[in-house]
Amino acid sequence: MRRADRLFQLMLLLQEGKVRTARYLGEKLEVSDRTIYRDISDLVGSGIPIDGEAGVGYLLRDEYRLPPLMFNSEELKALALGAQMVRAWSDKKLGSTTATAIRKIESVLPERLKKEIKLNAIKVPGFQMSEGLSNNLEMVRVASEERKKLEVCYRSLRGEETRRKIWPLILYFWGNKWTLGAWCELREDFRSFRVDLIVEVVDSGETFAAAPGRDLQAYIDYQAEE
């Protein structure tokens, strides 16, 4: 059995959710305990959260266990292309997370599929994102997830700057621009802000709770009526 195929089968065995010894895994895969130790070390090195130690057994953490998925080459190419887009057009942290996810997938792929992905004729250049925009994106993304109010200085397309306190609700991508949907305390209404036009963004130290008429669903309804 080729190493890539063995790693894939090893992951399927660990997905069962039980502590498995190297001897058990080795018997299933018809390899030595030493080979299992080496394979486990390689998987952990690629970011897969496996707990345990030699002589005791190994267990895949709950948050990583998913039903086994099988992708064909076209599906894998689509995933790789999507990952390229995220890395090219999102903030550094999200891009790094995406790269880690792809490495985990590649770690259990047969060599033939790895080569097909790398030779994919569709590429997404990564020069579009300035450091300032990437930093702003990360801050507003995290704030929307953690419901933190932000203080922003926003420059309109006419060049006018205003300072506002906003409740970030949603980020959406238009193909070359990111827009932040938020509740604006200054206007007491929903507003949409192009992230590349945010001059400065600061965590206000305040949080907000979902309130009727000011939450994400209300914003979506508001946009649908526009």
Summary of the structure (lengths in Angstrom):
residues: 226
radius of gyration: 22.9
end to end distance: 58.7
largest distance: 69.8
contacts: 616
relative contact order: 0.09
helix: 47%
strand: 23%
